[in-house]
Amino acid sequence: MKLGIELAPSRGYGREVDFFHQHLEVAERADAIGLDLVAVPDSIGRYFPRLETSVFLGALVARTKRIKFSTDVFQVPLRHPIDIARRVLTLDIMSEGRFIFGVGLGGVQREFETLQVDWKSRGRRFDESIEVIKRLWTEDSVTHHGEFYQFKNMVMDPKPYTKPCPEIWYGGWGDKALQRVAKIADGWSADYETLVAPTWSYKGALEDYKPWSPEERLQTLWGYCRELGRDPKSVKFSFVLHVNINEDRDKAIEEMKYFWHRVGKEIEGVRMTEYKLTANFYGPPEPLIEKMKELWALGPERIVFYIHSVDTATQLKRIEKEILPKI
C-alpha cells in the first residue's frame, strides 16, 4: 500500500521560519519511514499566510532522497505556461524524476479577480497552457499562436529529466474534469471529501445535491477513456483523505477548525465546516483504516492524507505509530 501526505505551506503556531523548518523535518521523516509521496497544495492570491509552492517544493526535494513529490494541485490558469514549464522541469531535474505535476483549474473566483485573470476562461486557458507546456518539454523550438499566448522560437533548455516529460495528474471531480483526465493526464487525483460532501456550500443549502461514489466516478472516467480509444488501465488514480488523527475526536475537530481558520476557509470548495464533518477522518484511526481498506480494493496508485493540522510533526508520528503497522 503506497501512502502519502499533503503539507500545506501555510503558517501554524509561532514564526514563519519555525513552521518551515518543521515541514523540512516532516518531509525527511516521511522519506525515512517509507511513505511514497509528499503533496503540496497551491495558491498565490488568496488572503492567508503561505509560501510559494515551487520554491517550497524545491527545499523539500533537496532534503530527501527517495520520496516523490507533487503539486495537488497547481493552478495552471494563474501563470504563464512558459514560466510553469520552467518551474516544473527544474523540480523534475532537482529530484531526478521524483516530481509529479498535479494540475487543476483553480476553485476560488476571488483569487482570479485579485490576479486579474478572467475566471470564465480558465478552462480554455488551462487547455492551451498544457498543450504549450508539453511542447516546450519535448520540442527543440516552439512557436505558438493561441487564444491567450503567442510567442516565436521559444527554446526550453534543458529538457526534463523524466522522458518524455514529467507525469501530469489532474485534480477535479465533475464530468469535464474527468474528460480532461482521459484526454491529457497520466493520473487522476480524487479528493474523497469533494466526492461525497456538498461543494460551494457557502451559497446555501444544496437541496438537489447528490453525492458521487468513487466507483461511479471511476466508471465515468474509464468510459471517457474508451471514447478516446485509450486503455482505461493507462490512467492511474489516487484518493486524498482529509485527516487529523487523535483518539479524542473533539480535540481532532478543534485542531482541524484552527487549521481551517488559518487558511481562511478558502480551500476545498469553500466548504462549510459542518459539511466537512460529513466526510472527514478527524479522530481515532480505526474508521480511517477501514475506509483505506475499502478504497484500496478499487486499485489506486496511492492514498494521500491531507493533514488538517498545523502540527504536522505530531500527526506524522501518529501515522507512523497507528496507521502504518495496520495496513
C-alpha positions as CSV (number, residue, x, y, z in Angstrom):
1,M,0.0,0.0,0.0
2,K,1.5,3.3,-1.1
3,L,0.7,6.2,1.3
4,G,1.5,9.9,1.0
5,I,0.9,13.1,3.0
6,E,-0.1,16.6,1.9
7,L,1.6,19.5,3.5
8,A,0.2,23.0,3.2
9,P,3.0,25.6,3.1
10,S,1.0,27.9,5.4
11,R,1.8,29.3,8.8
12,G,0.9,27.4,12.0
13,Y,2.0,28.2,15.5
14,G,4.9,30.6,16.0
15,R,7.2,32.2,13.5
16,E,7.2,31.5,9.8
17,V,10.7,30.1,9.9
18,D,9.7,27.7,12.6
19,F,6.9,26.0,10.6
20,F,9.1,26.0,7.5
21,H,11.8,24.0,9.3
22,Q,9.2,21.7,10.8
23,H,8.0,20.9,7.3
24,L,11.5,20.1,6.3
25,E,11.8,17.7,9.2
26,V,8.4,16.2,8.4
27,A,9.5,15.6,4.8
28,E,12.7,14.0,5.9
29,R,10.9,11.7,8.3
30,A,8.3,10.8,5.7
31,D,11.1,9.8,3.5
32,A,12.8,7.7,6.2
33,I,9.7,5.7,7.2
34,G,8.9,4.7,3.7
35,L,6.0,7.0,2.7
36,D,5.6,7.3,-1.1
37,L,4.7,10.9,-1.6
38,V,4.6,14.5,-0.2
39,A,2.0,16.6,-2.0
40,V,1.8,20.4,-1.7
41,P,-1.3,22.5,-2.4
42,D,-1.0,25.7,-4.4
43,S,-2.4,29.2,-4.2
44,I,-0.8,32.6,-4.8
45,G,-3.6,35.2,-4.5
46,R,-5.6,34.1,-1.5
47,Y,-5.7,36.0,1.7
48,F,-3.9,33.8,4.1
49,P,-0.2,33.3,5.0
50,R,1.7,30.8,2.8
51,L,4.9,30.2,0.9
52,E,5.4,30.0,-2.8
53,T,4.7,26.4,-3.9
54,S,7.6,25.6,-6.3
55,V,10.3,27.2,-4.1
56,F,8.9,25.4,-1.1
57,L,8.9,22.1,-3.0
58,G,12.5,22.7,-4.1
59,A,13.6,22.9,-0.5
60,L,11.8,19.7,0.4
61,V,13.3,17.9,-2.6
62,A,16.8,18.9,-1.6
63,R,16.4,17.4,1.9
64,T,15.2,14.0,0.8
65,K,16.5,11.0,-1.2
66,R,13.7,8.6,-2.2
67,I,10.2,10.0,-1.7
68,K,8.2,11.5,-4.5
69,F,6.6,15.0,-4.6
70,S,3.7,16.5,-6.3
71,T,1.5,19.6,-6.5
72,D,-2.1,19.0,-5.5
73,V,-3.0,20.9,-7.4
74,F,-1.0,23.6,-9.3
75,Q,-3.4,26.3,-10.6
76,V,-2.3,26.4,-14.2
77,P,-4.5,29.3,-15.5
78,L,-3.0,31.7,-13.0
79,R,0.5,31.6,-14.6
80,H,2.1,31.8,-18.0
81,P,2.8,28.4,-19.5
82,I,6.5,29.2,-20.2
83,D,7.0,30.0,-16.5
84,I,5.2,26.9,-15.5
85,A,7.2,24.7,-17.8
86,R,10.5,26.0,-16.5
87,R,9.5,25.6,-12.8
88,V,8.3,22.0,-13.3
89,L,11.4,20.8,-15.3
90,T,13.6,22.4,-12.6
91,L,11.8,20.3,-9.9
92,D,12.0,17.3,-12.1
93,I,15.7,17.7,-12.6
94,M,16.4,18.5,-9.0
95,S,14.5,15.5,-7.8
96,E,15.9,13.2,-10.6
97,G,12.4,12.3,-11.7
98,R,10.6,12.3,-8.3
99,F,8.2,15.1,-9.2
100,I,4.6,14.6,-10.3
101,F,2.9,17.6,-11.8
102,G,-0.6,17.7,-10.3
103,V,-2.7,20.3,-12.1
104,G,-6.1,21.9,-11.9
105,L,-8.2,24.9,-12.9
106,G,-8.4,26.7,-9.5
107,G,-11.6,27.0,-7.5
108,V,-11.7,30.4,-5.8
109,Q,-13.0,33.2,-8.1
110,R,-11.7,36.0,-5.8
111,E,-8.1,34.7,-6.4
112,F,-8.6,35.1,-10.2
113,E,-10.0,38.6,-9.7
114,T,-7.1,39.6,-7.5
115,L,-4.6,38.4,-10.1
116,Q,-6.7,39.9,-13.0
117,V,-7.2,36.6,-14.7
118,D,-10.6,36.0,-16.3
119,W,-12.5,33.4,-14.3
120,K,-14.8,32.3,-17.1
121,S,-12.0,31.5,-19.5
122,R,-9.9,29.4,-17.0
123,G,-10.8,26.1,-18.7
124,R,-9.7,27.3,-22.2
125,R,-6.7,28.9,-20.7
126,F,-5.8,25.7,-18.9
127,D,-6.2,23.5,-22.1
128,E,-4.0,25.9,-24.1
129,S,-1.3,26.0,-21.4
130,I,-1.0,22.2,-21.1
131,E,-0.6,22.0,-24.8
132,V,2.2,24.6,-24.7
133,I,3.9,23.1,-21.7
134,K,4.1,19.6,-23.3
135,R,5.5,21.1,-26.5
136,L,8.1,23.1,-24.6
137,W,9.3,20.0,-22.8
138,T,9.6,17.8,-25.9
139,E,10.3,20.0,-28.9
140,D,13.5,21.8,-29.8
141,S,11.9,25.1,-30.6
142,V,8.3,26.2,-30.2
143,T,6.2,28.8,-32.0
144,H,2.7,29.3,-30.7
145,H,-0.2,31.4,-31.8
146,G,-3.2,30.7,-29.5
147,E,-6.1,32.5,-27.9
148,F,-4.2,33.5,-24.8
149,Y,-0.5,33.1,-25.6
150,Q,1.7,34.0,-28.6
151,F,5.4,33.6,-29.0
152,K,8.0,32.6,-31.5
153,N,11.0,30.2,-31.5
154,M,11.0,29.6,-27.7
155,V,13.7,27.1,-26.7
156,M,13.3,25.3,-23.4
157,D,16.7,24.0,-22.3
158,P,17.5,21.8,-20.5
159,K,14.8,19.3,-21.1
160,P,13.1,17.4,-18.3
161,Y,15.0,14.6,-16.5
162,T,11.9,12.3,-17.0
163,K,11.4,11.3,-20.6
164,P,9.5,12.3,-22.5
165,C,8.2,14.6,-19.7
166,P,7.0,14.5,-16.0
167,E,3.7,12.8,-15.2
168,I,0.7,15.1,-15.2
169,W,-2.1,14.3,-12.8
170,Y,-5.4,16.2,-12.9
171,G,-7.4,17.1,-9.7
172,G,-11.2,17.5,-10.2
173,W,-14.4,15.6,-9.9
174,G,-17.0,16.8,-12.5
175,D,-17.6,15.4,-15.9
176,K,-15.5,18.0,-17.6
177,A,-12.7,17.3,-15.2
178,L,-12.8,13.6,-16.0
179,Q,-12.8,14.3,-19.7
180,R,-9.6,16.2,-19.2
181,V,-8.1,13.4,-17.3
182,A,-8.8,11.0,-20.1
183,K,-7.5,13.4,-22.7
184,I,-4.3,14.9,-21.2
185,A,-3.4,13.3,-17.9
186,D,-1.4,10.3,-16.7
187,G,-3.4,10.2,-13.5
188,W,-6.4,11.4,-11.5
189,S,-6.2,12.8,-8.0
190,A,-9.6,12.3,-6.4
191,D,-10.4,14.2,-3.3
192,Y,-12.7,11.9,-1.3
193,E,-14.4,14.7,0.7
194,T,-15.3,16.6,-2.5
195,L,-16.8,13.4,-4.0
196,V,-19.2,12.8,-1.1
197,A,-19.8,16.2,0.5
198,P,-21.5,19.3,-0.8
199,T,-19.3,21.8,-2.6
200,W,-19.8,25.6,-2.8
201,S,-21.9,25.3,0.3
202,Y,-21.4,28.9,1.2
203,K,-24.1,29.7,-1.3
204,G,-26.7,28.0,0.9
205,A,-28.3,24.6,1.3
206,L,-27.9,22.3,-1.7
207,E,-31.3,20.6,-1.8
208,D,-30.6,18.9,-5.1
209,Y,-27.1,17.8,-4.2
210,K,-26.4,14.1,-4.8
211,P,-23.0,12.8,-3.7
212,W,-20.9,10.7,-6.1
213,S,-19.3,7.4,-5.2
214,P,-15.7,6.7,-6.1
215,E,-16.8,3.7,-8.1
216,E,-19.3,5.8,-10.1
217,R,-16.6,8.4,-10.9
218,L,-14.1,5.8,-11.9
219,Q,-16.6,4.1,-14.3
220,T,-17.3,7.6,-15.8
221,L,-13.6,8.2,-16.3
222,W,-13.0,4.8,-17.9
223,G,-15.9,5.5,-20.2
224,Y,-14.3,8.7,-21.4
225,C,-11.0,6.8,-22.0
226,R,-12.8,4.3,-24.2
227,E,-14.4,7.0,-26.2
228,L,-11.0,8.4,-27.0
229,G,-9.6,5.0,-27.8
230,R,-7.4,5.0,-24.6
231,D,-6.9,2.0,-22.4
232,P,-8.6,2.8,-19.1
233,K,-5.8,0.9,-17.3
234,S,-3.3,3.5,-18.6
235,V,-4.8,6.1,-16.2
236,K,-3.6,5.9,-12.6
237,F,-5.6,7.4,-9.8
238,S,-5.2,8.2,-6.1
239,F,-7.5,9.2,-3.3
240,V,-6.9,12.2,-1.0
241,L,-8.4,11.8,2.5
242,H,-8.6,14.7,4.9
243,V,-7.3,13.6,8.3
244,N,-6.5,14.6,11.9
245,I,-5.5,11.6,13.9
246,N,-6.4,11.8,17.6
247,E,-8.0,9.4,20.0
248,D,-10.0,12.4,21.3
249,R,-12.3,13.2,18.4
250,D,-13.3,16.6,19.9
251,K,-9.7,17.6,20.0
252,A,-9.1,16.5,16.5
253,I,-12.1,18.6,15.3
254,E,-10.9,21.6,17.3
255,E,-7.4,21.3,15.7
256,M,-9.0,20.9,12.2
257,K,-11.0,24.1,12.8
258,Y,-7.9,26.0,13.8
259,F,-6.2,24.8,10.6
260,W,-9.3,25.7,8.6
261,H,-9.3,29.2,10.1
262,R,-5.6,29.6,9.3
263,V,-6.2,29.0,5.6
264,G,-9.1,31.5,5.6
265,K,-11.7,28.8,4.8
266,E,-10.6,29.3,1.1
267,I,-9.7,25.8,0.1
268,E,-11.7,22.7,-0.8
269,G,-14.6,24.4,-2.5
270,V,-15.0,26.9,0.4
271,R,-17.0,24.2,2.1
272,M,-18.7,24.9,5.4
273,T,-17.3,23.1,8.5
274,E,-20.5,21.1,9.1
275,Y,-20.3,19.7,5.6
276,K,-16.7,18.8,6.1
277,L,-17.6,16.7,9.1
278,T,-19.9,14.6,7.0
279,A,-16.9,13.1,5.1
280,N,-14.0,13.6,7.5
281,F,-11.5,11.4,9.2
282,Y,-10.9,13.5,12.3
283,G,-10.5,11.4,15.4
284,P,-9.4,7.8,16.2
285,P,-7.5,5.9,13.5
286,E,-9.9,2.9,13.2
287,P,-12.5,4.5,10.8
288,L,-9.7,5.9,8.6
289,I,-8.1,2.4,8.3
290,E,-11.4,0.8,7.4
291,K,-12.0,3.5,4.7
292,M,-8.5,3.0,3.4
293,K,-9.1,-0.8,3.0
294,E,-12.3,-0.1,1.2
295,L,-10.7,2.3,-1.2
296,W,-7.7,0.0,-1.8
297,A,-10.0,-2.5,-3.3
298,L,-10.6,-0.1,-6.2
299,G,-6.9,-0.2,-7.2
300,P,-5.5,3.3,-6.6
301,E,-1.8,4.1,-7.1
302,R,-1.7,5.5,-3.5
303,I,-3.8,7.1,-0.8
304,V,-2.7,10.6,0.3
305,F,-3.5,12.1,3.8
306,Y,-4.2,15.8,3.7
307,I,-3.2,16.7,7.2
308,H,-5.7,19.2,8.7
309,S,-3.4,20.4,11.4
310,V,-0.7,23.0,11.9
311,D,1.2,20.4,14.0
312,T,2.3,18.2,11.1
313,A,5.1,16.6,13.1
314,T,2.7,15.1,15.7
315,Q,0.3,13.9,13.0
316,L,3.2,12.1,11.2
317,K,4.2,10.4,14.4
318,R,0.6,9.1,14.7
319,I,0.6,7.9,11.1
320,E,3.8,6.1,11.8
321,K,2.6,4.5,15.0
322,E,-1.1,4.0,14.5
323,I,-1.6,3.6,10.7
324,L,1.5,2.1,9.1
325,P,1.6,-1.1,11.2
326,K,-2.1,-1.8,10.4
327,I,-2.1,-1.6,6.6
